[in-house]
């Protein structure tokens, strides 16, 4: 089992509805490949956490890197794990918007490094970005 985490800049033309649709489609595609994870969105950037078999994650990441809905993709983590942080999520959207904040605190990963990465991500650019979305 492996975990892959990357950061990218969201295409400014994307709206929250389009991102929710993207996550729904990803969840359907990921389940048969035994991939789980979360797409975190702070209004400007994505931080995606993918967990699953290495042979499934590698081609998925190569495909993600060329997706026009974001740019500046940087792989932050690719590590072997013994347990999933998101075992029941084919893919789930977690945002810094008020209605998603409780979900992040209640169901987010508990590991030190990953948890700190997620917390820092939501502090980056959140207020201004969500003011524009609303």
N, CA, C and O atoms as CSV, one atom per row, in Angstrom:
chain,resi,resn,atom,element,x,y,z
A,1,UNK,N,N,0.852,-1.173,0.000
A,1,UNK,CA,C,0.000,0.000,0.000
A,1,UNK,C,C,0.899,1.237,0.000
A,1,UNK,O,O,1.907,1.292,0.703
A,2,UNK,N,N,0.509,2.225,-0.804
A,2,UNK,CA,C,1.297,3.451,-0.921
A,2,UNK,C,C,0.405,4.678,-0.778
A,2,UNK,O,O,-0.808,4.622,-0.980
A,3,UNK,N,N,1.048,5.788,-0.421
A,3,UNK,CA,C,0.377,7.088,-0.373
A,3,UNK,C,C,1.164,8.036,-1.266
A,3,UNK,O,O,2.393,8.087,-1.217
A,4,UNK,N,N,0.429,8.784,-2.082
A,4,UNK,CA,C,1.020,9.800,-2.943
A,4,UNK,C,C,0.282,11.100,-2.668
A,4,UNK,O,O,-0.948,11.136,-2.685
A,5,UNK,N,N,1.024,12.158,-2.416
A,5,UNK,CA,C,0.438,13.473,-2.128
A,5,UNK,C,C,1.065,14.479,-3.079
A,5,UNK,O,O,2.285,14.515,-3.245
A,6,UNK,N,N,0.225,15.294,-3.699
A,6,UNK,CA,C,0.756,16.347,-4.561
A,6,UNK,C,C,0.000,17.650,-4.316
A,6,UNK,O,O,-1.111,17.661,-3.785
A,7,UNK,N,N,0.631,18.733,-4.715
A,7,UNK,CA,C,0.101,20.087,-4.614
A,7,UNK,C,C,0.039,20.643,-6.029
A,7,UNK,O,O,0.914,20.357,-6.846
A,8,UNK,N,N,-0.999,21.445,-6.330
A,8,UNK,CA,C,-1.072,22.098,-7.641
A,8,UNK,C,C,-1.883,23.381,-7.539
A,8,UNK,O,O,-2.571,23.628,-6.549
A,9,UNK,N,N,-1.785,24.188,-8.585
A,9,UNK,CA,C,-2.551,25.436,-8.687
A,9,UNK,C,C,-3.810,25.162,-9.495
A,9,UNK,O,O,-3.741,24.701,-10.634
A,10,UNK,N,N,-4.961,25.449,-8.896
A,10,UNK,CA,C,-6.232,25.212,-9.576
A,10,UNK,C,C,-6.404,26.184,-10.735
A,10,UNK,O,O,-6.009,27.346,-10.637
A,11,UNK,N,N,-6.988,25.717,-11.824
A,11,UNK,CA,C,-7.353,26.578,-12.943
A,11,UNK,C,C,-8.391,27.570,-12.424
A,11,UNK,O,O,-9.382,27.159,-11.820
A,12,UNK,N,N,-8.185,28.844,-12.645
A,12,UNK,CA,C,-9.068,29.872,-12.096
A,12,UNK,C,C,-10.472,29.840,-12.692
A,12,UNK,O,O,-11.390,30.445,-12.136
A,13,UNK,N,N,-10.655,29.144,-13.818
A,13,UNK,CA,C,-11.975,29.026,-14.426
A,13,UNK,C,C,-12.854,27.986,-13.729
A,13,UNK,O,O,-14.056,27.931,-13.985
A,14,UNK,N,N,-12.282,27.171,-12.864
A,14,UNK,CA,C,-13.048,26.140,-12.166
A,14,UNK,C,C,-13.929,26.763,-11.093
A,14,UNK,O,O,-13.507,27.669,-10.374
A,15,UNK,N,N,-15.154,26.270,-10.995
A,15,UNK,CA,C,-16.000,26.676,-9.875
A,15,UNK,C,C,-16.204,25.467,-8.970
A,15,UNK,O,O,-15.836,24.348,-9.327
A,16,UNK,N,N,-16.786,25.695,-7.809
A,16,UNK,CA,C,-16.940,24.633,-6.827
A,16,UNK,C,C,-17.808,23.496,-7.357
A,16,UNK,O,O,-17.552,22.332,-7.046
A,17,UNK,N,N,-18.808,23.806,-8.135
A,17,UNK,CA,C,-19.679,22.778,-8.714
A,17,UNK,C,C,-18.894,21.860,-9.662
A,17,UNK,O,O,-19.078,20.643,-9.637
A,18,UNK,N,N,-18.033,22.432,-10.483
A,18,UNK,CA,C,-17.209,21.638,-11.402
A,18,UNK,C,C,-16.247,20.747,-10.631
A,18,UNK,O,O,-16.005,19.605,-11.022
A,19,UNK,N,N,-15.707,21.258,-9.555
A,19,UNK,CA,C,-14.773,20.480,-8.738
A,19,UNK,C,C,-15.512,19.326,-8.058
A,19,UNK,O,O,-14.989,18.214,-7.986
A,20,UNK,N,N,-16.709,19.579,-7.566
A,20,UNK,CA,C,-17.503,18.513,-6.949
A,20,UNK,C,C,-17.812,17.415,-7.960
A,20,UNK,O,O,-17.761,16.233,-7.618
A,21,UNK,N,N,-18.131,17.782,-9.198
A,21,UNK,CA,C,-18.378,16.800,-10.250
A,21,UNK,C,C,-17.138,15.992,-10.568
A,21,UNK,O,O,-17.218,14.782,-10.783
A,22,UNK,N,N,-15.995,16.651,-10.598
A,22,UNK,CA,C,-14.725,15.986,-10.859
A,22,UNK,C,C,-14.441,14.947,-9.770
A,22,UNK,O,O,-13.980,13.845,-10.067
A,23,UNK,N,N,-14.709,15.292,-8.538
A,23,UNK,CA,C,-14.456,14.386,-7.416
A,23,UNK,C,C,-15.404,13.186,-7.474
A,23,UNK,O,O,-14.996,12.056,-7.204
A,24,UNK,N,N,-16.654,13.429,-7.820
A,24,UNK,CA,C,-17.624,12.335,-7.930
A,24,UNK,C,C,-17.197,11.324,-9.003
A,24,UNK,O,O,-17.251,10.114,-8.782
A,25,UNK,N,N,-16.778,11.827,-10.150
A,25,UNK,CA,C,-16.300,10.955,-11.231
A,25,UNK,C,C,-15.051,10.193,-10.798
A,25,UNK,O,O,-14.921,9.001,-11.076
A,26,UNK,N,N,-14.137,10.874,-10.121
A,26,UNK,CA,C,-12.905,10.230,-9.646
A,26,UNK,C,C,-13.211,9.114,-8.655
A,26,UNK,O,O,-12.589,8.053,-8.701
A,27,UNK,N,N,-14.165,9.350,-7.763
A,27,UNK,CA,C,-14.528,8.325,-6.772
A,27,UNK,C,C,-15.007,7.057,-7.464
A,27,UNK,O,O,-14.638,5.953,-7.065
A,28,UNK,N,N,-15.824,7.210,-8.492
A,28,UNK,CA,C,-16.333,6.049,-9.233
A,28,UNK,C,C,-15.208,5.298,-9.933
A,28,UNK,O,O,-15.203,4.067,-9.957
A,29,UNK,N,N,-14.269,6.022,-10.495
A,29,UNK,CA,C,-13.145,5.393,-11.202
A,29,UNK,C,C,-12.133,4.759,-10.244
A,29,UNK,O,O,-11.507,3.753,-10.578
A,30,UNK,N,N,-11.974,5.342,-9.067
A,30,UNK,CA,C,-10.956,4.882,-8.127
A,30,UNK,C,C,-11.327,3.590,-7.408
A,30,UNK,O,O,-10.461,2.756,-7.143
A,31,UNK,N,N,-12.595,3.423,-7.094
A,31,UNK,CA,C,-12.997,2.254,-6.296
A,31,UNK,C,C,-12.562,0.927,-6.925
A,31,UNK,O,O,-11.977,0.106,-6.219
A,32,UNK,N,N,-12.816,0.672,-8.220
A,32,UNK,CA,C,-12.381,-0.612,-8.793
A,32,UNK,C,C,-10.862,-0.785,-8.804
A,32,UNK,O,O,-10.370,-1.911,-8.871
A,33,UNK,N,N,-10.117,0.317,-8.738
A,33,UNK,CA,C,-8.647,0.253,-8.720
A,33,UNK,C,C,-8.095,0.190,-7.294
A,33,UNK,O,O,-6.881,0.160,-7.091
A,34,UNK,N,N,-9.007,0.168,-6.302
A,34,UNK,CA,C,-8.642,0.115,-4.878
A,34,UNK,C,C,-7.858,1.351,-4.458
A,34,UNK,O,O,-6.938,1.275,-3.645
A,35,UNK,N,N,-8.242,2.499,-5.032
A,35,UNK,CA,C,-7.628,3.775,-4.684
A,35,UNK,C,C,-8.615,4.561,-3.827
A,35,UNK,O,O,-9.803,4.643,-4.138
A,36,UNK,N,N,-8.110,5.126,-2.765
A,36,UNK,CA,C,-8.917,6.004,-1.913
A,36,UNK,C,C,-8.159,7.307,-1.737
A,36,UNK,O,O,-6.981,7.403,-2.082
A,37,UNK,N,N,-8.845,8.313,-1.193
A,37,UNK,CA,C,-8.139,9.561,-0.951
A,37,UNK,C,C,-9.045,10.746,-0.774
A,37,UNK,O,O,-10.261,10.624,-0.623
A,38,UNK,N,N,-8.414,11.896,-0.797
A,38,UNK,CA,C,-9.118,13.158,-0.601
A,38,UNK,C,C,-8.496,14.221,-1.497
A,38,UNK,O,O,-7.287,14.241,-1.726
A,39,UNK,N,N,-9.349,15.097,-1.992
A,39,UNK,CA,C,-8.900,16.264,-2.736
A,39,UNK,C,C,-9.219,17.467,-1.871
A,39,UNK,O,O,-10.387,17.781,-1.640
A,40,UNK,N,N,-8.197,18.133,-1.400
A,40,UNK,CA,C,-8.370,19.308,-0.570
A,40,UNK,C,C,-8.255,20.534,-1.458
A,40,UNK,O,O,-7.384,20.616,-2.324
A,41,UNK,N,N,-9.144,21.475,-1.229
A,41,UNK,CA,C,-9.203,22.675,-2.070
A,41,UNK,C,C,-9.344,23.892,-1.176
A,41,UNK,O,O,-10.249,23.951,-0.344
A,42,UNK,N,N,-8.460,24.860,-1.340
A,42,UNK,CA,C,-8.509,26.067,-0.514
A,42,UNK,C,C,-8.970,27.293,-1.302
A,42,UNK,O,O,-8.834,28.422,-0.832
A,43,UNK,N,N,-9.508,27.075,-2.483
A,43,UNK,CA,C,-9.972,28.194,-3.298
A,43,UNK,C,C,-8.986,28.596,-4.378
A,43,UNK,O,O,-9.360,29.264,-5.342
A,44,UNK,N,N,-7.743,28.203,-4.231
A,44,UNK,CA,C,-6.700,28.537,-5.200
A,44,UNK,C,C,-5.872,27.332,-5.613
A,44,UNK,O,O,-5.353,27.270,-6.727
A,45,UNK,N,N,-5.756,26.382,-4.704
A,45,UNK,CA,C,-4.844,25.259,-4.912
A,45,UNK,C,C,-5.512,23.941,-4.551
A,45,UNK,O,O,-6.521,23.898,-3.847
A,46,UNK,N,N,-4.914,22.873,-5.057
A,46,UNK,CA,C,-5.317,21.528,-4.688
A,46,UNK,C,C,-4.181,20.867,-3.920
A,46,UNK,O,O,-3.006,21.084,-4.214
A,47,UNK,N,N,-4.542,20.072,-2.950
A,47,UNK,CA,C,-3.634,19.143,-2.303
A,47,UNK,C,C,-4.377,17.821,-2.356
A,47,UNK,O,O,-5.417,17.664,-1.715
A,48,UNK,N,N,-3.858,16.885,-3.105
A,48,UNK,CA,C,-4.553,15.614,-3.242
A,48,UNK,C,C,-3.751,14.518,-2.573
A,48,UNK,O,O,-2.534,14.424,-2.730
A,49,UNK,N,N,-4.466,13.688,-1.818
A,49,UNK,CA,C,-3.889,12.554,-1.130
A,49,UNK,C,C,-4.506,11.310,-1.763
A,49,UNK,O,O,-5.722,11.120,-1.726
A,50,UNK,N,N,-3.661,10.473,-2.338
A,50,UNK,CA,C,-4.107,9.243,-2.981
A,50,UNK,C,C,-3.472,8.066,-2.262
A,50,UNK,O,O,-2.281,8.093,-1.951
A,51,UNK,N,N,-4.262,7.034,-1.997
A,51,UNK,CA,C,-3.763,5.848,-1.321
A,51,UNK,C,C,-4.208,4.613,-2.084
A,51,UNK,O,O,-5.353,4.529,-2.529
A,52,UNK,N,N,-3.300,3.652,-2.235
A,52,UNK,CA,C,-3.648,2.428,-2.930
A,52,UNK,C,C,-2.414,1.686,-3.384
A,52,UNK,O,O,-1.297,2.019,-2.988
A,53,UNK,N,N,-2.615,0.672,-4.221
A,53,UNK,CA,C,-1.479,-0.093,-4.733
A,53,UNK,C,C,-0.586,0.781,-5.620
A,53,UNK,O,O,-1.078,1.581,-6.417
A,54,UNK,N,N,0.698,0.622,-5.475
A,54,UNK,CA,C,1.656,1.421,-6.256
A,54,UNK,C,C,1.390,1.301,-7.757
A,54,UNK,O,O,1.480,2.293,-8.480
A,55,UNK,N,N,1.064,0.096,-8.231
A,55,UNK,CA,C,0.840,-0.114,-9.663
A,55,UNK,C,C,-0.404,0.616,-10.162
A,55,UNK,O,O,-0.560,0.798,-11.369
A,56,UNK,N,N,-1.286,1.034,-9.268
A,56,UNK,CA,C,-2.445,1.841,-9.658
A,56,UNK,C,C,-2.158,3.336,-9.518
A,56,UNK,O,O,-2.637,4.138,-10.320
A,57,UNK,N,N,-1.377,3.713,-8.501
A,57,UNK,CA,C,-1.103,5.132,-8.247
A,57,UNK,C,C,-0.186,5.758,-9.290
A,57,UNK,O,O,-0.403,6.898,-9.700
A,58,UNK,N,N,0.822,5.036,-9.716
A,58,UNK,CA,C,1.798,5.605,-10.645
A,58,UNK,C,C,1.162,6.059,-11.960
A,58,UNK,O,O,1.373,7.207,-12.351
A,59,UNK,N,N,0.394,5.218,-12.664
A,59,UNK,CA,C,-0.217,5.700,-13.909
A,59,UNK,C,C,-1.264,6.789,-13.671
A,59,UNK,O,O,-1.438,7.680,-14.502
A,60,UNK,N,N,-1.957,6.712,-12.538
A,60,UNK,CA,C,-2.940,7.753,-12.230
A,60,UNK,C,C,-2.242,9.097,-12.048
A,60,UNK,O,O,-2.709,10.112,-12.567
A,61,UNK,N,N,-1.140,9.114,-11.325
A,61,UNK,CA,C,-0.405,10.359,-11.116
A,61,UNK,C,C,0.126,10.922,-12.433
A,61,UNK,O,O,0.089,12.134,-12.645
A,62,UNK,N,N,0.615,10.064,-13.312
A,62,UNK,CA,C,1.093,10.533,-14.616
A,62,UNK,C,C,-0.033,11.182,-15.416
A,62,UNK,O,O,0.192,12.164,-16.124
A,63,UNK,N,N,-1.230,10.642,-15.306
A,63,UNK,CA,C,-2.408,11.218,-15.972
A,63,UNK,C,C,-2.798,12.546,-15.318
A,63,UNK,O,O,-3.112,13.512,-16.013
A,64,UNK,N,N,-2.780,12.593,-14.008
A,64,UNK,CA,C,-3.138,13.809,-13.262
A,64,UNK,C,C,-2.211,14.961,-13.641
A,64,UNK,O,O,-2.663,16.097,-13.783
A,65,UNK,N,N,-0.931,14.681,-13.803
A,65,UNK,CA,C,0.048,15.740,-14.116
A,65,UNK,C,C,-0.284,16.484,-15.402
A,65,UNK,O,O,0.072,17.653,-15.546
A,66,UNK,N,N,-0.962,15.825,-16.338
A,66,UNK,CA,C,-1.260,16.460,-17.626
A,66,UNK,C,C,-2.666,17.052,-17.702
A,66,UNK,O,O,-3.063,17.565,-18.748
A,67,UNK,N,N,-3.418,16.987,-16.610
A,67,UNK,CA,C,-4.795,17.492,-16.593
A,67,UNK,C,C,-4.791,19.025,-16.653
A,67,UNK,O,O,-4.091,19.678,-15.879
A,68,UNK,N,N,-5.569,19.588,-17.569
A,68,UNK,CA,C,-5.589,21.047,-17.778
A,68,UNK,C,C,-6.361,21.804,-16.700
A,68,UNK,O,O,-6.382,23.035,-16.726
A,69,UNK,N,N,-6.990,21.118,-15.763
A,69,UNK,CA,C,-7.746,21.804,-14.706
A,69,UNK,C,C,-6.852,22.330,-13.599
A,69,UNK,O,O,-7.320,22.965,-12.654
A,70,UNK,N,N,-5.554,22.058,-13.724
A,70,UNK,CA,C,-4.599,22.605,-12.758
A,70,UNK,C,C,-3.223,22.688,-13.414
A,70,UNK,O,O,-3.008,22.167,-14.508
A,71,UNK,N,N,-2.299,23.351,-12.724
A,71,UNK,CA,C,-0.934,23.497,-13.240
A,71,UNK,C,C,0.034,23.477,-12.065
A,71,UNK,O,O,-0.372,23.498,-10.903
A,72,UNK,N,N,1.303,23.437,-12.385
A,72,UNK,CA,C,2.334,23.487,-11.343
A,72,UNK,C,C,2.275,22.308,-10.389
A,72,UNK,O,O,2.450,22.482,-9.183
A,73,UNK,N,N,2.035,21.123,-10.903
A,73,UNK,CA,C,1.910,19.928,-10.064
A,73,UNK,C,C,3.269,19.580,-9.458
A,73,UNK,O,O,4.267,19.441,-10.166
A,74,UNK,N,N,3.284,19.442,-8.132
A,74,UNK,CA,C,4.508,19.089,-7.413
A,74,UNK,C,C,4.199,17.915,-6.485
A,74,UNK,O,O,3.337,18.004,-5.612
A,75,UNK,N,N,4.920,16.816,-6.693
A,75,UNK,CA,C,4.741,15.654,-5.810
A,75,UNK,C,C,5.435,15.953,-4.491
A,75,UNK,O,O,6.620,16.285,-4.472
A,76,UNK,N,N,4.707,15.838,-3.397
A,76,UNK,CA,C,5.249,16.120,-2.074
A,76,UNK,C,C,5.649,14.858,-1.329
A,76,UNK,O,O,6.640,14.844,-0.598
A,77,UNK,N,N,4.876,13.801,-1.516
A,77,UNK,CA,C,5.108,12.559,-0.781
A,77,UNK,C,C,4.777,11.384,-1.684
A,77,UNK,O,O,3.772,11.406,-2.395
A,78,UNK,N,N,5.606,10.374,-1.660
A,78,UNK,CA,C,5.283,9.065,-2.235
A,78,UNK,C,C,5.940,8.060,-1.308
A,78,UNK,O,O,7.154,7.858,-1.339
A,79,UNK,N,N,5.105,7.430,-0.474
A,79,UNK,CA,C,5.648,6.575,0.580
A,79,UNK,C,C,4.833,5.307,0.744
A,79,UNK,O,O,3.665,5.233,0.363
A,80,UNK,N,N,5.471,4.337,1.310
A,80,UNK,CA,C,4.798,3.090,1.654
A,80,UNK,C,C,4.067,3.310,2.972
A,80,UNK,O,O,4.609,3.922,3.893
A,81,UNK,N,N,2.834,2.810,3.061
A,81,UNK,CA,C,2.049,2.953,4.288
A,81,UNK,C,C,1.503,1.585,4.700
A,81,UNK,O,O,1.367,0.680,3.877
A,82,UNK,N,N,1.200,1.459,5.969
A,82,UNK,CA,C,0.636,0.200,6.453
A,82,UNK,C,C,-0.879,0.274,6.574
A,82,UNK,O,O,-1.558,-0.752,6.605
A,83,UNK,N,N,-1.413,1.513,6.643
A,83,UNK,CA,C,-2.840,1.686,6.826
A,83,UNK,C,C,-3.295,2.958,6.098
A,83,UNK,O,O,-2.573,3.955,6.056
A,84,UNK,N,N,-4.480,2.905,5.538
A,84,UNK,CA,C,-5.039,4.063,4.843
A,84,UNK,C,C,-5.551,5.101,5.843
A,84,UNK,O,O,-6.022,4.753,6.926
A,85,UNK,N,N,-5.453,6.363,5.471
A,85,UNK,CA,C,-6.070,7.436,6.245
A,85,UNK,C,C,-7.531,7.611,5.843
A,85,UNK,O,O,-8.347,8.076,6.639
A,86,UNK,N,N,-7.861,7.235,4.599
A,86,UNK,CA,C,-9.205,7.432,4.066
A,86,UNK,C,C,-9.747,6.123,3.483
A,86,UNK,O,O,-9.996,6.053,2.279
A,87,UNK,N,N,-9.932,5.101,4.296
A,87,UNK,CA,C,-10.285,3.786,3.751
A,87,UNK,C,C,-11.640,3.734,3.043
A,87,UNK,O,O,-11.827,2.919,2.140
A,88,UNK,N,N,-12.562,4.567,3.428
A,88,UNK,CA,C,-13.915,4.504,2.865
A,88,UNK,C,C,-14.187,5.548,1.797
A,88,UNK,O,O,-15.311,5.649,1.304
A,89,UNK,N,N,-13.187,6.319,1.434
A,89,UNK,CA,C,-13.385,7.386,0.457
A,89,UNK,C,C,-12.739,7.006,-0.865
A,89,UNK,O,O,-11.513,6.953,-0.958
A,90,UNK,N,N,-13.555,6.736,-1.907
A,90,UNK,CA,C,-13.001,6.561,-3.246
A,90,UNK,C,C,-12.305,7.848,-3.652
A,90,UNK,O,O,-11.239,7.827,-4.267
A,91,UNK,N,N,-12.917,8.957,-3.304
A,91,UNK,CA,C,-12.350,10.302,-3.382
A,91,UNK,C,C,-13.377,11.206,-2.715
A,91,UNK,O,O,-14.579,11.063,-2.939
A,92,UNK,N,N,-12.908,12.118,-1.912
A,92,UNK,CA,C,-13.798,13.050,-1.243
A,92,UNK,C,C,-13.205,14.441,-1.314
A,92,UNK,O,O,-11.994,14.621,-1.187
A,93,UNK,N,N,-14.073,15.428,-1.519
A,93,UNK,CA,C,-13.650,16.821,-1.553
A,93,UNK,C,C,-13.704,17.389,-0.146
A,93,UNK,O,O,-14.707,17.258,0.555
A,94,UNK,N,N,-12.625,18.012,0.250
A,94,UNK,CA,C,-12.557,18.688,1.534
A,94,UNK,C,C,-12.122,20.113,1.239
A,94,UNK,O,O,-11.058,20.343,0.664
A,95,UNK,N,N,-12.951,21.065,1.637
A,95,UNK,CA,C,-12.660,22.473,1.351
A,95,UNK,C,C,-12.462,23.253,2.630
A,95,UNK,O,O,-12.822,22.798,3.716
A,96,UNK,N,N,-11.884,24.440,2.491
A,96,UNK,CA,C,-11.716,25.337,3.619
A,96,UNK,C,C,-12.931,26.214,3.823
A,96,UNK,O,O,-12.950,27.033,4.741
A,97,UNK,N,N,-13.955,26.060,2.981
A,97,UNK,CA,C,-15.185,26.836,3.133
A,97,UNK,C,C,-15.863,26.425,4.434
A,97,UNK,O,O,-15.701,25.286,4.873
A,98,UNK,N,N,-16.623,27.327,5.064
A,98,UNK,CA,C,-17.213,27.032,6.373
A,98,UNK,C,C,-17.973,25.711,6.453
A,98,UNK,O,O,-17.865,25.011,7.459
A,99,UNK,N,N,-18.738,25.351,5.425
A,99,UNK,CA,C,-19.539,24.127,5.508
A,99,UNK,C,C,-18.682,22.860,5.471
A,99,UNK,O,O,-19.173,21.784,5.811
A,100,UNK,N,N,-17.423,22.963,5.070
A,100,UNK,CA,C,-16.557,21.794,5.010
A,100,UNK,C,C,-15.572,21.718,6.167
A,100,UNK,O,O,-14.949,20.676,6.373
A,101,UNK,N,N,-15.421,22.776,6.912
A,101,UNK,CA,C,-14.403,22.818,7.953
A,101,UNK,C,C,-14.600,21.739,9.003
A,101,UNK,O,O,-13.625,21.117,9.425
A,102,UNK,N,N,-15.839,21.496,9.441
A,102,UNK,CA,C,-16.103,20.471,10.452
A,102,UNK,C,C,-15.732,19.090,9.930
A,102,UNK,O,O,-15.208,18.269,10.683
A,103,UNK,N,N,-15.990,18.824,8.673
A,103,UNK,CA,C,-15.645,17.529,8.080
A,103,UNK,C,C,-14.139,17.311,8.152
A,103,UNK,O,O,-13.682,16.214,8.473
A,104,UNK,N,N,-13.382,18.337,7.860
A,104,UNK,CA,C,-11.926,18.235,7.885
A,104,UNK,C,C,-11.444,17.894,9.289
A,104,UNK,O,O,-10.598,17.015,9.455
A,105,UNK,N,N,-11.962,18.565,10.283
A,105,UNK,CA,C,-11.516,18.333,11.656
A,105,UNK,C,C,-11.920,16.959,12.162
A,105,UNK,O,O,-11.161,16.325,12.895
A,106,UNK,N,N,-13.101,16.488,11.785
A,106,UNK,CA,C,-13.611,15.224,12.309
A,106,UNK,C,C,-13.043,14.012,11.600
A,106,UNK,O,O,-12.827,12.980,12.234
A,107,UNK,N,N,-12.791,14.108,10.282
A,107,UNK,CA,C,-12.434,12.912,9.532
A,107,UNK,C,C,-11.080,13.010,8.844
A,107,UNK,O,O,-10.711,12.108,8.092
A,108,UNK,N,N,-10.345,14.065,9.079
A,108,UNK,CA,C,-9.053,14.221,8.431
A,108,UNK,C,C,-8.030,13.255,8.988
A,108,UNK,O,O,-8.264,12.629,10.021
A,109,UNK,N,N,-6.911,13.129,8.322
A,109,UNK,CA,C,-5.871,12.204,8.766
A,109,UNK,C,C,-5.299,12.629,10.104
A,109,UNK,O,O,-5.267,13.818,10.421
A,110,UNK,N,N,-4.846,11.662,10.889
A,110,UNK,CA,C,-4.336,11.938,12.224
A,110,UNK,C,C,-2.819,11.842,12.316
A,110,UNK,O,O,-2.252,12.101,13.378
A,111,UNK,N,N,-2.161,11.483,11.245
A,111,UNK,CA,C,-0.708,11.349,11.288
A,111,UNK,C,C,-0.059,12.720,11.341
A,111,UNK,O,O,-0.517,13.650,10.677
A,112,UNK,N,N,1.006,12.854,12.127
A,112,UNK,CA,C,1.643,14.139,12.348
A,112,UNK,C,C,2.021,14.901,11.104
A,112,UNK,O,O,1.556,16.025,10.917
A,113,UNK,N,N,2.866,14.321,10.225
A,113,UNK,CA,C,3.335,15.033,9.051
A,113,UNK,C,C,2.230,15.370,8.078
A,113,UNK,O,O,2.158,16.495,7.584
A,114,UNK,N,N,1.369,14.411,7.795
A,114,UNK,CA,C,0.271,14.633,6.861
A,114,UNK,C,C,-0.740,15.610,7.446
A,114,UNK,O,O,-1.249,16.475,6.734
A,115,UNK,N,N,-1.032,15.480,8.722
A,115,UNK,CA,C,-1.968,16.383,9.378
A,115,UNK,C,C,-1.453,17.818,9.354
A,115,UNK,O,O,-2.222,18.741,9.085
A,116,UNK,N,N,-0.186,18.018,9.625
A,116,UNK,CA,C,0.405,19.356,9.596
A,116,UNK,C,C,0.372,19.929,8.183
A,116,UNK,O,O,0.154,21.127,8.002
A,117,UNK,N,N,0.591,19.072,7.175
A,117,UNK,CA,C,0.553,19.508,5.781
A,117,UNK,C,C,-0.852,19.995,5.414
A,117,UNK,O,O,-1.014,21.024,4.758
A,118,UNK,N,N,-1.852,19.244,5.847
A,118,UNK,CA,C,-3.244,19.605,5.571
A,118,UNK,C,C,-3.605,20.909,6.264
A,118,UNK,O,O,-4.207,21.790,5.649
A,119,UNK,N,N,-3.245,21.045,7.541
A,119,UNK,CA,C,-3.539,22.279,8.279
A,119,UNK,C,C,-2.892,23.490,7.613
A,119,UNK,O,O,-3.533,24.530,7.462
A,120,UNK,N,N,-1.637,23.364,7.217
A,120,UNK,CA,C,-0.944,24.459,6.558
A,120,UNK,C,C,-1.568,24.815,5.219
A,120,UNK,O,O,-1.634,25.988,4.850
A,121,UNK,N,N,-2.021,23.816,4.502
A,121,UNK,CA,C,-2.660,24.034,3.205
A,121,UNK,C,C,-3.895,24.917,3.341
A,121,UNK,O,O,-4.091,25.834,2.543
A,122,UNK,N,N,-4.728,24.649,4.344
A,122,UNK,CA,C,-5.953,25.425,4.495
A,122,UNK,C,C,-5.702,26.847,4.970
A,122,UNK,O,O,-6.535,27.725,4.747
A,123,UNK,N,N,-4.588,27.086,5.609
A,123,UNK,CA,C,-4.277,28.461,6.016
A,123,UNK,C,C,-3.784,29.287,4.829
A,123,UNK,O,O,-3.844,30.516,4.868
A,124,UNK,N,N,-3.293,28.621,3.765
A,124,UNK,CA,C,-2.721,29.299,2.608
A,124,UNK,C,C,-3.817,29.838,1.698
A,124,UNK,O,O,-4.465,29.060,0.998
A,125,UNK,N,N,-4.041,31.142,1.689
A,125,UNK,CA,C,-4.933,31.776,0.732
A,125,UNK,C,C,-6.410,31.523,0.907
A,125,UNK,O,O,-7.189,31.847,0.011
A,126,UNK,N,N,-6.827,30.962,2.012
A,126,UNK,CA,C,-8.222,30.551,2.164
A,126,UNK,C,C,-9.214,31.713,2.168
A,126,UNK,O,O,-10.184,31.672,1.411
A,127,UNK,N,N,-9.019,32.712,2.960
A,127,UNK,CA,C,-10.030,33.746,3.134
A,127,UNK,C,C,-10.354,34.477,1.834
A,127,UNK,O,O,-11.524,34.590,1.470
A,128,UNK,N,N,-9.358,34.964,1.144
A,128,UNK,CA,C,-9.600,35.710,-0.092
A,128,UNK,C,C,-10.215,34.827,-1.167
A,128,UNK,O,O,-11.096,35.267,-1.906
A,129,UNK,N,N,-9.764,33.609,-1.257
A,129,UNK,CA,C,-10.254,32.710,-2.307
A,129,UNK,C,C,-11.717,32.386,-2.123
A,129,UNK,O,O,-12.472,32.400,-3.096
A,130,UNK,N,N,-12.143,32.094,-0.913
A,130,UNK,CA,C,-13.544,31.737,-0.717
A,130,UNK,C,C,-14.452,32.948,-0.748
A,130,UNK,O,O,-15.643,32.811,-1.027
A,131,UNK,N,N,-13.928,34.121,-0.472
A,131,UNK,CA,C,-14.736,35.333,-0.627
A,131,UNK,C,C,-15.126,35.493,-2.092
A,131,UNK,O,O,-16.237,35.934,-2.388
A,132,UNK,N,N,-14.217,35.137,-3.024
A,132,UNK,CA,C,-14.504,35.241,-4.452
A,132,UNK,C,C,-15.480,34.169,-4.920
A,132,UNK,O,O,-16.261,34.414,-5.839
A,133,UNK,N,N,-15.454,32.984,-4.309
A,133,UNK,CA,C,-16.344,31.897,-4.713
A,133,UNK,C,C,-17.800,32.163,-4.339
A,133,UNK,O,O,-18.710,31.738,-5.051
A,134,UNK,N,N,-18.017,32.834,-3.273
A,134,UNK,CA,C,-19.389,33.035,-2.756
A,134,UNK,C,C,-20.111,34.122,-3.460
A,134,UNK,O,O,-21.265,34.405,-3.139
